[in-house]
Amino acid sequence: MIELSEWIVMGDGVRLAASLFLPGDGEGDGPWPVLLEALPYRKDDLTASYRSEYRRLCGEGGYAVARLDLRGTGSSEGSPRTSMPRSSSRTWRP
């Protein structure tokens, strides 16, 4: 398993902070199913104690895990929003 800290750049240039947990060595083994946790609770501080559970899901279950600080919270840039602008939303279909 490999753990990475990455930036996700939004359409307006604001960068969101993400922690990625990838199965194996993280090189060329994917794609993997992904568990996404997007939260306003500072992924690196208040909920950092959950890391062992994410490592377990990654190692035992073969899931990639992505933890994301929402816009304007934690280590992410920008100002918090109470709603998502229509231009940022998408219709997801299985």
DSSP file (Angstrom, degrees, kcal/mol; ACC not computed):
  #  RESIDUE AA STRUCTURE BP1 BP2  ACC     N-H-->O    O-->H-N    N-H-->O    O-->H-N    TCO  KAPPA ALPHA  PHI   PSI    X-CA   Y-CA   Z-CA
    1    1 A M              0   0    0      0, 0.0     2,-0.4     0, 0.0    24,-0.1   0.000 360.0 360.0 360.0 144.5    0.0    0.0    0.0
    2    2 A I  E     -A   22   0A   0     20,-2.4    20,-3.0     2,-0.0     2,-0.5  -0.967 360.0-153.0-125.5 143.8    1.1    3.5   -0.7
    3    3 A E  E     +A   21   0A   0     -2,-0.4     2,-0.3    18,-0.2    18,-0.2  -0.971  18.4 179.6-118.7 128.3   -0.1    6.7    0.9
    4    4 A L  E     -A   20   0A   0     16,-2.8    16,-3.0    -2,-0.5     2,-0.5  -0.920  24.9-143.5-126.9 150.6    0.0   10.0   -1.1
    5    5 A S  E     +A   19   0A   0     -2,-0.3     2,-0.3    14,-0.2    14,-0.2  -0.978  36.0 169.5-109.4 124.2   -0.9   13.6   -0.4
    6    6 A E  E     -A   18   0A   0     12,-2.9    12,-2.7    -2,-0.5     2,-0.4  -0.860  31.8-127.0-133.1 163.5   -2.3   15.3   -3.6
    7    7 A W  E     -A   17   0A   0     -2,-0.3     2,-0.6    10,-0.2    10,-0.2  -0.922  13.3-155.2-109.1 138.5   -4.1   18.4   -4.7
    8    8 A I  E     -A   16   0A   0      8,-2.4     8,-2.8    -2,-0.4     2,-0.5  -0.974  16.8-144.7-111.8 117.9   -7.3   18.3   -6.8
    9    9 A V  E     -A   15   0A   0     -2,-0.6     6,-0.2     6,-0.2     5,-0.1  -0.724  11.1-147.6 -90.7 124.6   -7.6   21.4   -8.8
   10   10 A M    >   -     0   0    0      4,-3.0     3,-2.2    -2,-0.5    78,-0.0  -0.335  32.8 -97.0 -82.3 168.4  -11.2   22.7   -9.3
   11   11 A G  T 3  S+     0   0    0      1,-0.3    -1,-0.1     2,-0.1    -2,-0.0   0.769 125.3  51.6 -58.6 -28.6  -12.4   24.5  -12.4
   12   12 A D  T 3  S-     0   0    0      2,-0.1    -1,-0.3     1,-0.0     3,-0.1   0.341 122.6-103.9 -91.9   6.7  -11.9   27.9  -10.7
   13   13 A G  S <  S+     0   0    0     -3,-2.2     2,-0.2     1,-0.3    -2,-0.1   0.288  74.8 139.9  92.5 -10.7   -8.3   27.0   -9.8
   14   14 A V        -     0   0    0     -5,-0.1    -4,-3.0    63,-0.1     2,-0.5  -0.471  46.4-136.9 -67.7 137.1   -9.0   26.4   -6.1
   15   15 A R  E     -A    9   0A   0     -6,-0.2    62,-2.9    -2,-0.2     2,-0.4  -0.841  10.5-154.5-102.0 130.4   -7.0   23.3   -4.8
   16   16 A L  E     -A    8   0A   0     -8,-2.8    -8,-2.4    -2,-0.5     2,-0.4  -0.868  19.3-125.7-101.6 135.1   -8.6   20.7   -2.6
   17   17 A A  E     -A    7   0A   0     -2,-0.4    52,-2.3    52,-0.3     2,-0.4  -0.646  33.3-179.5 -82.8 131.4   -6.3   18.7   -0.3
   18   18 A A  E     -AB   6  68A   0    -12,-2.7   -12,-2.9    -2,-0.4     2,-0.5  -0.985  22.9-152.6-133.7 142.9   -6.6   14.9   -0.6
   19   19 A S  E     -AB   5  67A   0     48,-2.7    48,-2.8    -2,-0.4     2,-0.4  -0.970  20.2-161.3-108.9 128.3   -5.0   11.9    1.0
   20   20 A L  E     -AB   4  66A   0    -16,-3.0   -16,-2.8    -2,-0.5     2,-0.5  -0.933  11.5-166.9-115.1 133.0   -4.9    8.8   -1.2
   21   21 A F  E     -AB   3  65A   0     44,-2.8    44,-2.4    -2,-0.4   -18,-0.2  -0.979  16.8-171.4-115.4 116.6   -4.4    5.3    0.0
   22   22 A L  E     -A    2   0A   0    -20,-3.0   -20,-2.4    -2,-0.5    42,-0.1  -0.901  21.5-117.8-116.0 137.7   -3.6    2.9   -2.9
   23   23 A P  S >  S-     0   0    0      0, 0.0     3,-1.4     0, 0.0     6,-0.2  -0.206  79.6  -0.6 -64.3 160.7   -3.4   -0.9   -2.9
   24   24 A G  T 3  S-     0   0    0      1,-0.2    -2,-0.1    34,-0.1    38,-0.0  -0.275 128.9 -33.8  62.0-141.2   -0.1   -2.6   -3.8
   25   25 A D  T 3  S-     0   0    0      2,-0.2    -1,-0.2   -24,-0.1     3,-0.1   0.406  79.9-119.2 -94.7   2.3    2.7   -0.3   -4.7
   26   26 A G  S <  S+     0   0    0     -3,-1.4     2,-0.6     1,-0.2    -2,-0.1   0.501  78.5 117.0  77.1   2.9    0.4    2.2   -6.3
   27   27 A E  S    S-     0   0    0      1,-0.1    -2,-0.2    -5,-0.1    -1,-0.2  -0.903  91.9 -36.2-112.0 108.6    2.1    1.8   -9.7
   28   28 A G  S    S+     0   0    0     -2,-0.6    -1,-0.1     1,-0.1     0, 0.0   0.506 101.9 110.2  68.1   5.7    0.1    0.4  -12.6
   29   29 A D        +     0   0    0     -6,-0.2    -1,-0.1     3,-0.0    -5,-0.1   0.688  67.2 114.7 -85.6 -16.9   -2.0   -2.1  -10.6
   30   30 A G        +     0   0    0     -7,-0.1     2,-0.2    -4,-0.1    -8,-0.0   0.001  18.9 103.2 -77.2-176.9   -5.3   -0.1  -11.0
   31   31 A P        +     0   0    0      0, 0.0     3,-0.0     0, 0.0     0, 0.0   0.435  59.3 176.2 -79.0 157.7   -8.0    0.7  -11.6
   32   32 A W        -     0   0    0     -2,-0.2     2,-0.2    -9,-0.0    31,-0.1  -0.886  38.6 -98.1-122.9 155.0   -9.4    0.0   -8.2
   33   33 A P        -     0   0    0      0, 0.0    31,-2.9     0, 0.0     2,-0.4  -0.523  48.0-139.3 -65.7 146.2  -12.8    0.6   -6.6
   34   34 A V  E     -c   64   0A   0     29,-0.2     2,-0.6    -2,-0.2    31,-0.2  -0.924  17.1-157.8-120.3 134.6  -12.7    3.9   -4.6
   35   35 A L  E     -c   65   0A   0     29,-2.5    31,-2.8    -2,-0.4     2,-0.5  -0.953  21.2-160.9-102.4 121.4  -14.1    4.9   -1.3
   36   36 A L  E     -c   66   0A   0     -2,-0.6     2,-0.5    29,-0.2    31,-0.2  -0.907  12.7-175.6-110.0 127.9  -14.4    8.7   -1.1
   37   37 A E  E     -c   67   0A   0     29,-2.9    31,-3.1    -2,-0.5     2,-0.6  -0.965   3.7-178.6-120.8 113.1  -14.7   10.6    2.1
   38   38 A A  E     +c   68   0A   0     -2,-0.5    31,-0.2    29,-0.2    29,-0.1  -0.954  19.0 160.2-112.6 117.5  -15.2   14.3    1.7
   39   39 A L  E     -c   69   0A   0     29,-2.8    31,-1.7    -2,-0.6     3,-0.3  -0.953  48.1-139.7-142.6 154.9  -15.4   16.1    5.0
   40   40 A P  S    S+     0   0    0      0, 0.0    34,-0.3     0, 0.0    29,-0.1   0.063  81.6  93.8 -96.3  24.7  -15.0   19.6    6.6
   41   41 A Y  S    S-     0   0    0     32,-0.1     5,-0.4     4,-0.0     6,-0.4   0.016 101.2 -96.8-111.7  28.4  -13.3   18.2    9.7
   42   42 A R    > > -     0   0    0     -3,-0.3     3,-2.1     4,-0.1     5,-1.1   0.977  30.4-147.7  57.0  84.3   -9.6   18.5    8.8
   43   43 A K  T 3 5S+     0   0    0      1,-0.3    -1,-0.1    -4,-0.3    31,-0.0   0.729  95.8  50.1 -53.6 -26.4   -8.5   15.1    7.5
   44   44 A D  T 3 5S+     0   0    0      3,-0.1    -1,-0.3     4,-0.1    -2,-0.1   0.526 123.2  22.9 -93.6  -5.8   -5.0   15.6    8.9
   45   45 A D  T X 5S+     0   0    0     -3,-2.1     3,-1.2    -4,-0.2     4,-0.3   0.632 122.8  30.0-120.0 -81.2   -6.0   16.6   12.4
   46   46 A L  T 3 5S+     0   0    0     -5,-0.4     3,-0.3    -4,-0.4    -3,-0.1   0.819 131.9  29.7 -61.8 -35.9   -9.4   15.7   13.9
   47   47 A T  T > <S+     0   0    0     -5,-1.1     3,-2.0    -6,-0.4    -1,-0.3   0.213  83.5 109.9-110.4  15.3   -9.9   12.4   12.0
   48   48 A A  G X   +     0   0    0     -3,-1.2     3,-1.7     1,-0.3     4,-0.2   0.773  67.6  71.2 -61.3 -25.1   -6.3   11.4   11.5
   49   49 A S  G >  S+     0   0    0     -4,-0.3     3,-0.5     1,-0.3    -1,-0.3   0.654  85.5  68.4 -66.8 -13.2   -6.9    8.5   14.0
   50   50 A Y  G X> S+     0   0    0     -3,-2.0     4,-1.5     1,-0.2     3,-1.2   0.553  70.3  98.3 -80.1  -7.2   -9.0    6.8   11.4
   51   51 A R  H <> S+     0   0    0     -3,-1.7     4,-2.6     1,-0.3     5,-0.2   0.841  74.7  58.4 -52.0 -40.1   -6.0    6.2    9.2
   52   52 A S  H <> S+     0   0    0     -3,-0.5     4,-1.9     1,-0.2    -1,-0.3   0.866 105.1  51.1 -61.8 -34.7   -5.6    2.6   10.4
   53   53 A E  H <> S+     0   0    0     -3,-1.2     4,-2.4    -4,-0.2    -1,-0.2   0.891 109.8  49.2 -68.7 -39.1   -9.1    1.8    9.1
   54   54 A Y  H  X S+     0   0    0     -4,-1.5     4,-2.2     2,-0.2    -2,-0.2   0.897 110.3  51.1 -66.8 -39.4   -8.3    3.2    5.7
   55   55 A R  H  X S+     0   0    0     -4,-2.6     4,-3.1    -5,-0.2     5,-0.3   0.898 110.3  50.1 -62.9 -39.4   -5.1    1.3    5.5
   56   56 A R  H  X>S+     0   0    0     -4,-1.9     4,-3.0    -5,-0.2     5,-0.8   0.934 110.4  48.6 -64.5 -46.1   -7.1   -1.9    6.4
   57   57 A L  H  X5S+     0   0    0     -4,-2.4     6,-1.5     1,-0.2     4,-0.9   0.884 116.0  45.5 -60.8 -38.1   -9.7   -1.2    3.7
   58   58 A C  H  X5S+     0   0    0     -4,-2.2     4,-1.0     4,-0.2    -2,-0.2   0.947 120.3  37.2 -69.3 -50.8   -6.9   -0.6    1.2
   59   59 A G  H  <5S+     0   0    0     -4,-3.1    -2,-0.2    -5,-0.2    -3,-0.2   0.929 128.8  29.1 -71.9 -47.3   -4.8   -3.6    2.1
   60   60 A E  H  <5S+     0   0    0     -4,-3.0    -3,-0.2    -5,-0.3    -2,-0.1   0.862 129.4  36.3 -83.7 -37.6   -7.5   -6.3    2.9
   61   61 A G  H  <<S-     0   0    0     -4,-0.9    -3,-0.2    -5,-0.8    -2,-0.2   0.627  96.7-126.8 -94.7 -13.1  -10.3   -5.1    0.6
   62   62 A G     <  +     0   0    0     -4,-1.0     2,-0.3    -5,-0.3    -4,-0.2   0.705  59.8 143.7  74.8  18.8   -8.3   -3.9   -2.4
   63   63 A Y        -     0   0    0     -6,-1.5     2,-0.4   -31,-0.1    -1,-0.3  -0.662  50.3-133.9 -89.8 145.6  -10.0   -0.5   -2.3
   64   64 A A  E     - c   0  34A   0    -31,-2.9   -29,-2.5    -2,-0.3     2,-0.5  -0.813  25.8-153.1 -85.5 140.6   -8.4    2.8   -3.1
   65   65 A V  E     -Bc  21  35A   0    -44,-2.4   -44,-2.8    -2,-0.4     2,-0.5  -0.974  11.1-169.5-120.9 130.4   -9.4    5.3   -0.4
   66   66 A A  E     -Bc  20  36A   0    -31,-2.8   -29,-2.9    -2,-0.5     2,-0.5  -0.979   0.9-168.9-120.8 121.8   -9.5    9.1   -1.0
   67   67 A R  E     -Bc  19  37A   0    -48,-2.8   -48,-2.7    -2,-0.5     2,-0.4  -0.939  13.0-171.3-109.6 131.0  -10.0   11.5    1.9
   68   68 A L  E     -Bc  18  38A   0    -31,-3.1   -29,-2.8    -2,-0.5     2,-0.5  -0.977  23.0-140.6-131.8 130.6  -10.7   15.1    0.9
   69   69 A D  E     - c   0  39A   0    -52,-2.3   -52,-0.3    -2,-0.4     3,-0.1  -0.791  37.5-119.9 -82.6 126.8  -11.0   18.3    2.8
   70   70 A L    >   -     0   0    0    -31,-1.7     3,-2.2    -2,-0.5     6,-0.3  -0.174  46.2 -66.9 -62.9 160.8  -13.9   20.3    1.4
   71   71 A R  T 3  S+     0   0    0      1,-0.3    10,-0.3   -55,-0.1     7,-0.2  -0.211 122.5   8.5 -49.6 128.6  -13.4   23.7   -0.1
   72   72 A G  T 3  S+     0   0    0      5,-2.2     2,-0.3     1,-0.2    -1,-0.3   0.579 111.9  97.8  75.6  10.2  -12.3   26.3    2.5
   73   73 A T  S X  S-     0   0    0     -3,-2.2     3,-2.2     4,-0.3    -1,-0.2  -0.894  83.7 -16.2-126.3 158.8  -11.8   23.7    5.3
   74   74 A G  T 3  S-     0   0    0     -2,-0.3    -3,-0.0   -34,-0.3    -2,-0.0  -0.233 128.6 -20.1  54.1-129.1   -8.8   21.9    6.6
   75   75 A S  T 3  S+     0   0    0    -58,-0.1    -1,-0.3     2,-0.0     2,-0.1   0.410 110.8 108.2 -93.4   1.0   -5.8   22.1    4.2
   76   76 A S    <   -     0   0    0     -3,-2.2   -60,-0.2    -6,-0.3     2,-0.1  -0.418  65.5-123.6 -79.4 156.0   -7.9   23.0    1.2
   77   77 A E        +     0   0    0    -62,-2.9    -5,-2.2    -2,-0.1    -4,-0.3  -0.301  63.4  42.5 -87.6 174.8   -8.0   26.4   -0.4
   78   78 A G  S    S-     0   0    0     -7,-0.2    -2,-0.0    -6,-0.1     0, 0.0  -0.232  89.4 -57.4  88.5-173.1  -10.9   28.8   -1.0
   79   79 A S        -     0   0    0     -2,-0.1    -6,-0.1     1,-0.1    -7,-0.1  -0.862  56.6-101.7-109.0 142.9  -13.9   29.8    1.0
   80   80 A P        -     0   0    0      0, 0.0     2,-0.4     0, 0.0    -8,-0.1  -0.288  36.4-152.9 -61.7 148.6  -16.5   27.3    2.3
   81   81 A R        -     0   0    0    -10,-0.3     3,-0.1     1,-0.1   -10,-0.0  -0.940  18.4-151.3-123.3 147.3  -19.7   27.0    0.4
   82   82 A T  S    S+     0   0    0     -2,-0.4     2,-0.3     1,-0.1    -1,-0.1   0.630  85.9  21.4 -89.7 -14.4  -23.1   26.0    1.6
   83   83 A S  S    S-     0   0    0      0, 0.0    -1,-0.1     0, 0.0     0, 0.0  -0.973  82.5-108.0-147.2 161.7  -24.1   24.7   -1.8
   84   84 A M        -     0   0    0     -2,-0.3     5,-0.1    -3,-0.1     2,-0.0  -0.772  37.2-117.4 -92.2 129.5  -22.5   23.5   -5.0
   85   85 A P    >>  -     0   0    0      0, 0.0     3,-2.1     0, 0.0     4,-0.8  -0.370  24.9-117.6 -63.4 145.7  -22.7   25.8   -8.0
   86   86 A R  G >4 S+     0   0    0      1,-0.3     3,-0.8     2,-0.2    -2,-0.0   0.831 113.5  61.7 -54.3 -34.9  -24.6   24.2  -10.9
   87   87 A S  G 34 S+     0   0    0      1,-0.2    -1,-0.3     3,-0.0    -3,-0.0   0.719 105.4  47.5 -66.2 -20.2  -21.4   24.3  -13.1
   88   88 A S  G <4 S+     0   0    0     -3,-2.1    -1,-0.2     2,-0.0     2,-0.2   0.581  96.8  87.2 -95.8 -11.8  -19.6   22.0  -10.6
   89   89 A S    <<  -     0   0    0     -4,-0.8     2,-0.3    -3,-0.8     0, 0.0  -0.593  55.3-172.2 -91.9 152.5  -22.4   19.4  -10.3
   90   90 A R        -     0   0    0     -2,-0.2     2,-0.6     2,-0.0    -2,-0.0  -0.954  28.4-115.4-136.6 155.0  -22.8   16.4  -12.6
   91   91 A T        -     0   0    0     -2,-0.3     2,-0.5     2,-0.0    -2,-0.0  -0.848  33.4-154.8 -91.1 122.8  -25.4   13.8  -13.1
   92   92 A W        -     0   0    0     -2,-0.6    -2,-0.0     2,-0.0     0, 0.0  -0.849  13.8-178.9-102.2 131.9  -23.9   10.4  -12.2
   93   93 A R              0   0    0     -2,-0.5    -2,-0.0     1,-0.0     0, 0.0  -0.995 360.0 360.0-130.0 135.4  -25.3    7.3  -13.7
   94   94 A P              0   0    0      0, 0.0    -1,-0.0     0, 0.0    -2,-0.0   0.518 360.0 360.0 -67.4 360.0  -24.1    3.7  -13.1
